[in-house]
Each structure stands twice: as structure tokens, then as C-alpha cells.
Amino acid sequence: MIPFSYIRAGSADEATAAGKEPATWFLAGGTNLIDLMKETVERPARLVDINQLPLDQIETLPGGGLRLGALARNADTAYHPTVEADYPLLASAILAGASPQLRNAATNGGNINQRTRCYYFYDVATPCNKREPGSGCGAINGVNRIHAILGASDQCIATHPSDMCIALAALDATVQVTGPAGQRSIPFADYHRLPGDNPSKDNTLQPGELVTAIDLPDGKFTKNYTYLKLRDRLSYAFALVSVAVAMKLEGGAISDLRVALGGVAHKPWRRPEAERQLLGRAPDDAAFSEFADALLDGAVGQGENDFKIPLARKAIQRALRQAAAGTPQSQVDKRIA
Amino acid sequence: MSTSTTASSIGQPLSRIDGPAKVTGRAKYAAEHAADGLAYGWVVSSAIAKGKVKAIHEEAARAVPGVIEILTHKNRPHVAWFDRSYRDQVAPPGEPFRALYDDEIKFSFQPLALVLAKTLEAARAAAALLRIDYIQEEPNTDFENSLEKAYVPPKKRSGIPAPASRGDAQKALDEAHLKVTADYASAAHHHNPMEMHATTVIYGSDGALTVYDKTQGSQNVKSYLVGVFGLANDKVTVRNPYVGGAFGSGLRPHYQVYLATMAALYLKRSARVTLTRQQMVSHVRRPETFQSMALGASEAGGLQSIINSAVTATSTFEDYQENVVNWGVGAYRCADAAADYKLVALDTPTPGDMRAPGAATGMTLFECAMDELSYAVGVDPLQLRLLNYAEVDPISGNPFTSKALREAYDIGAERFGWGKRPSEPRAMRDGNELTGWGMATGMWDATFQKTSARARISANGGLEVATAASDIGTGTYTIIAQVASETLGLPTANIDVKIGDSDLPASPIEGGSWMAASSSAAVQLACQSLGTRLFEAAQDLDGSPFKDIKFEAVSFNDGRIIAKDDPSRFLSITDIMKRADLPSLEVVETAGPGLSGMVSQVKKARATHSAIFAEVKVDDELGVVRVTRIVVAVAAGRILNPKTARSQIMGGVVMGMGMALHEESMMDTRFGRPMNHNFAEYHIPVNADIHGIDVIFVEEEDKEVSPLGVKGLGEIGIVGTAAAIASAVFHATGTRVRKFPITLDKLI
């Protein structure tokens, strides 16, 4: 760890003013940033501690929907009565990730900004375009069991590691940010980005911009939903493939569908056009199989992770069956429903 | 002399006597000892696996406030010339690694510099600023693609038996009714104990060193330091009173103790070096293992031929060897067997012993082949083992001192409900999940090592027992107290157990499952001898009630010596000490092989056995495996403490689950670097992976294996566990996975 200066922001304005300076990072729960600093992956000159800012509320929005404060802890969010009652998909996804200790410390804003778990990103002895632009990608032709099958580039095949974000993508959340140029709202689909030729950038935040909240729209998916996570051990491992499904059924047909994949791309992976194709269809195996193909269209393996393509295909279909049956995956019972 | 049973007697489930110190933080580990003026060391590791250090740019690092010195191969102090000075009790043949010796790089993560500073933070910050230029050469760390380069190690490692062949296995195989051939592979594993390797060297005012090291053998480290740094024997003491797990990673002295000692001698001040979790891949691992097996059997399933060949990885500078192949050729009755063992040298650190070295892989993979044979024959896997049960050691032809494996099979099968097992795979379905049952045999040596112990009783009746043993979380403190308590009839509250100090009476390294048998024998002998001395002192007293009776006619109970046939005749130990005017009474005894009825290894085979039964549930579509039930029946002689013994077996079983399903060092062969060097990505089982583990100790009286009939338990829990799980996965799914770990991609 390299020495750094540390300031505590008294207000959001103070935070964003400080945050636009070079090599400056906001510090919230610190569950990812501090690890990265210990490994000298991140070498901030300055940390702006935002934990004092009044951003830890979870409150109903006037026009319907729920606002999750950026500093509300993951655990407090997952166990919040309104989240449990109206957004069980989000609660389930949060509880599928990390450990109780980490969820107690990690914040919602921090969760959506967590960085990839690519082995090469974490190891400064190896090349990584995300960590050190222009140094190359160690994972291509390397150890890439956990890497992307969709939306990767020849610069980077890293995946986004969050579980929470997969549910937020499926729920069409909106990220509220404030920054030197004022406040703006970013649709969740536009928040994270694909690596392209600039993999060092995970998201579309501008310098100094601070996430203040994540808004969930009113549309509730409380019956036909699931978060199915497949991983290399039954808890405390990042997803090889995860699937968030939010579905509505009317008269035996699918009337609304959102499906997001985790563990397969640099951002939560959705294809709204494929979702629309299923509207009006009966929730049967034929429809689910077609949908899985459409969602995975263009998937490419990197060698060690080739298995993710058939695994994702099966996982999508199983998750859709779970959602349609109203039998969401338990995050406690590790038997897959 | 005799004693009565109390809560602390041998065989009672006494809680760890060191437990309160550990859970309250009073127990200090190697990196927790304070010293004035301590220099904190941070190791800078090589980014490349092979080549040379071209230049080290130190300016920026030296400019960090608080930096005291940066040691590299260029400025290090003198160390010994000859390889023999670096050898330790368990070193394999070859040239032991010397950190900072020259500019040559032999493996990734090799220590290239030690930054020393007044604070840990300054050392770490400076280390991050140290820039090293390399001359790179292409490393070879590709085990799988190097098998054709395997060689027979020219020099054998001491203590590792040569591959044992008998008869004409090839001919017998050719003539066998049934043949099964199977190639299996197991990944390299990292030990990853909770406590990282660390050393604090306290530099005394007289220049003497007190070295707190994370090691399984304080005396092994001491003799290493004496050899490497040319120290006088009385100028260095190595201590390891508490060890936060080790699994074999602490058997050899590692570079952290070398570097910390070098720093202390160079700076003439106390120094500490602590490895990071990432650096825990930099010194030792269970080697990658490839095992090729051919089994020939009669129509009924009688083994007619065993051919068992294995290749394991080693480094380019030492030939690390373990007994991989003799488990397979020695487990069952079979007239013709051939074994063959080779090494592949890679540009990696030298592998080392990890829990049940050789057997965890060799016996487990062999048991996988036995499972395959059971299907080929069409006989129940347990029945196949019973058909081929070895009444005598198939390798030596000698009888066993004891072998209650048949009882272990029976009791384990009964408890598991094995009799209800359908013979065909994929026969048990519950919704999306397929259920499978598998079993395996486990085996490990029951060895004994010469050990000394001291027993000292003071005037107030307090007993101190001391030996240079280590407790790596296994329960050594506790069983020593129990043996002493039973022998001298004193409560454990009055007993102070001193271990983990090179100045104490000689003890072997803690490893190989010999510690319980060896240390208990030495402690019992010392306490018996002390009892004799106390009795003699009591007899000499004026008006002694024991004037006319012999030692055999008294017992030790409740702090007293009592005449067996007349309990009114007694003397308390404190009375004896006071009236004889003895401030203390002390004896040192050495227990060696052959003591009190122990039979020589040449005459009888000595082994621990187990029968493991596993139930798995596998999602048929998604390949997710859950190990829902394990029953393990262990025949390990006398159990000194069923509580700590059970913990040992459970820990071994959990490690076996990790071997079966999770553990794998992921090597980038282009860079020669293991990439999953942290606990997030190097997977070991977590609570969610572990369900019921039913541990049964089978009664096994054995007066010949060791003085107390103890066989040892540290290793046996892991041996065979992964085979039972793999067999259960096959029984569930019909898919035979021959490469461990069995991850879900291999089942979809």
C-alpha cells in the first residue's frame, strides 16, 4: 500500500469538488478498494471518505418506486421490509453474494462500482489493460475460467462481479449521481460499459461524479422471479453464471419479462429485444430454449471458460422455469430448485 | 502403580487446555511477539519464473521515511557455502533454496529483496516502489505437457520407501479375466493455513537470538539456522508455542525465517518477516500428481494384477518425493504388483509434504480405480474390498500389529445404510437431483519417533511436563496433559505443559501422524520415572507407610501415593516434597522404538485404516454437487481424546472434500505463475459445502504399535475421502471424472 492523503467530505458538494482531482477515490465501505490498495492495484493519491454523507436512507419515492441510498449497507438493503416485500429479486441477489460480514460493510454505491475479479487485474506482476492501459491482456490465452463469453474485446475479457447489479439490471433501476456539472440520472443499462478499447473504464461516471442513490421503479415482481447463481463452491464465490429473472404472467402467457445474466460479461447482460420476443408466449420449455439462444447469441469462449456457454444456456432455462413456477431459488438451501 | 479414571484421564473428551488462551488472544503467534526497535520486513517477490535479476532500482524505496535497509543478493551478509548447511530433517535430495543468494530466478514469487523499516506500513510502501529489471527466460511450469520428461529420481529422499513391486504384474495382467485401466490426475494444492508464515527474531543484548517462527519443528529450524548462519548452539533458541495450522507447510524452514534471521544479524536488532496470503503460494505445495493404473481381476473380482505408476512435480533444484504408489500396491491382497514413480522438474518452488503426502493423492486415486473395477466386475464396491482384504501386509508379507479395517467397513456401512445402495448409476433421483453413494478405503502409516520428555514436580505439587513438540492445532498440549494426569494422578489444573521451544528435550517435527504416539510415550515414561522417584523419597521418610511395600503395590490418585490394599496408608505428594525437603524433583526420559512391547517395523506392519462412505446430490442439468453425508469409520488404535481426535478427522474429511471438488492451483504456464493466489479464488470448502460428517472410532487394541497403543490421526481423515466422493458422483451421474477437482463444468 502506498501512502495517500485522506479527507472526510462534509457534504456531497465537497465530495464531488475533491473527487474530480486526479487519482482521487471515494471511500465508502472499502470492502473492495482497500483490498485493491493493499495489492497496489489501486494507488490513489487521495481518498475522500463519504461515509458521513446522509445517503444511507431507503425510502419510498413520491411517484412510486423505492430509493436506495448509496451509503445504505447491502445487508440493510436486503433485509429492508419494503425490499423484501416488493423487490424480493433484489434481496435474493444481494444475499447470493459475498459473506454476512462483507454485506454488513459494503454499500449499495460501492457494490455497483466494485471492480472485476480477473486474476490478472489483481496481480501487478502480470499484464492487464484494465489496470495498466496498453500492457496487454493476461487473461486472453491465459487462466480464464471466470471470464467473459459476451461483449468482450481483444483488449479485455473481464467480467463484472456483482450479484446485486444483475438484479438491478433486470429491475430497470436508475442510478442517481451528482457531480461538478450537477445531478443526473443514468438508466442502469447505461451505467456499466463494455470494455471495447478502453477497458480501464468500468462505467459511465464522469470525473468527480458521486453515486447518491439507486432508484427502483414501481413495477413489482413479487411472484414470478428468481436469482440463480452457479459457482465453484456453494457459497462465498463469484458467479460463473448467474441469472436474474423478473417475469409477469397473465392468462397463461408471459406479459412482462426481464432477464439479466451475471458472470458472463463486463456488465450485466440483457437483450430487451429477446425479452420482447417472448411476450404473449406460453412459459414453456420451447419458449425458454429459444430465449436462451437469443440471449447468448454471439457468445464466444476463451478456452477454459468455454463451458460457460452451455452452462449459461441451461441456467437461463432453469431460472425461467423457476420464475414461471413461482419457485424462486433459495439463497439458504443450496439445492437448486 | 495404577490410577483411577477422572475427567482428564486418557480417553476422556477433555477440551483443549490451550483453548482459552487461543480464543482470548493470550496465545501469541509468530508475528505477534513484540520487541523494542523491531525492524519490519516486507518481502519483494519475483514477477517472473525464470531468468536473472538485471537491476534493482532502490532509490524511490530508500527515500520512504522509516526505511532502514533493503537487503538483496548484492548486499546480503555472508551465508554458508555448502548445500549441506541448508539441509533440514525432512529436506529432499538436491540444493535447498537460498533466498537473496545470487541473481538467479528459479520460480515466480521468489523473494528478491527484503525491505526493512521502522513500521510495517513504511516497509510495505517502500516495497511497492522497488523496481526490478529482469532478464527473462522461458519457464516450464506445464506439468501435464511435461510427463514425457519424467525421470526416476537418482537420489532417494530419506524415509520414502522405494516403489515396491512383486511377482510379474504385466504377465498377470495379460492373463487376467478382467482389466481396468485408468489415468487420473490431481491438481497442485496450496496448504493455506490460517496463520501465514511469519518469524519474529528477538535480538538479545548479548547477541543471542530468540526466534519465534511458524514451524512444525523448533529444533529443525534451530539446527538449520545454526548451519546457515554459523551460529553457536547456545546463541539461538527457536520457539513455536502456538501454530495457527500448518498441514505440513511448516515442516521445513522457509525463507521467512532465513530472511528475518539474516536481517536481525545484519542490523543487530530485532526483526520480523510476515508473508502475505498471496506469498503463501511461494514456498511449498502439494505437487501436481498423475497416476496411471491397470488392474487385472478374476471374474469374481479377485485382484490378479496391479500396475501403479505415478508422476509428481518437483522443482529444478530439489527432487521432492513422496510415497504415492505403494499405497495402491499395498492395500489389497494380490500376488503380482508393479509400482513405478517418477518426477517432472518444473520452474516452481519445491513442493512439500501436505497432509497425508503421497497417500492423499496416491491412495485416493487408486481407490478411484478400484471403484471402476467394481463396476467392471459387477460387484458392490465394498464387497470388492472385502474380497481382496489383506490379512497381512501385501508388500512385506508381515502381519499387522492390528488392523480393524474389516470392522471399520462393517460399522461404517451399517451407519451409512450402504446395504440399500442400488448397484446401477443414476438409480436414485429426487427432482432435479441425482443421488449417489460411494465409498473408499483410507490408509496411513502408524509411525513412532524417538522422543524425550522432562517431568518436574515442585514443592507445591505443581507438575511441569516439557518436550520440544509442536501443537499445530491438533491437540498436543491437551493429550500430553491427559497422559501426565493419568500417570501421576494429578488434575490437569496442576499440570503445566511446555512445548514449542528448541531448548526443551528433543522431539521430532510434528508431522506424519507420529506426534501423539511418540510424545505420549515420552511423557508417560518421564512421569512414571518421576513417580518412582517420589515413591523412593516417600519410602525414605521417617515413619513412611510404604517401608515394607513395593512400587507396584501403590497407586497415584488425587495428588497422593496410596497403598492399593490399604487406602488408609497414603502420603500426599506435597507432604513428601516438604518432609523430604525437596524444592523440586525432575527427570528426563527418552522413549525410543522398542519400548515396552513395541514391535519392530521389520517384523510387523503398522498402519491406520479407515472406511469412508459419501453421499452426494448432483443437479443433473447444472452439475452442481452437494456432499450431503459422510460417514467415516477409523481404526487408529487407542484414542487419547475423542474430542480432539474427532476434530482431526473432520478437518481431514473437509480437506478431502476440497480436494474432490474445489482445490486447484491455477497455473499460467506462459508466465509460470499460479494466478488464483488468494482466498477469494483459491477455493476451499465453506460451511455451505459441508453437511453431516459422522466420525466413528473403531475399537482397536494394539499393544505393539506404541506404548499407549496410539496410532495417530493427523492424516487418515483426508486419505480416500475424495475417492468416496468421486465414486458417489459416478454413482449419481454415470459420469466418471478422472481429473480432480470435480468442478461443475466436468459434469454438464
Interface residues (C-beta under 8 A of the other chain):
Chain A: M1 I2 P3 E39 T40 R43 R117 Y119 Y120 Y122 D123 A125 T126 G138 N141 G142 V143 R145 I146 L230 D232 R233 L234 S235 Y236 A237 F238 L240 F307 P310 L311 K314 A315 R318 K334 R335 I336 A337
Chain B: S45 S46 A47 I48 S108 E121 R124 A125 A128 L129 Q278 N432 E433 K617 D619 E621 L622 G623 V624 R626 L661 H662 M666 M667 D668 R670 F671 R673 M675 N676 H677 N678 A680 E681 H683 P685 V686 N687 A688 D689 T743 L744 D745 I748
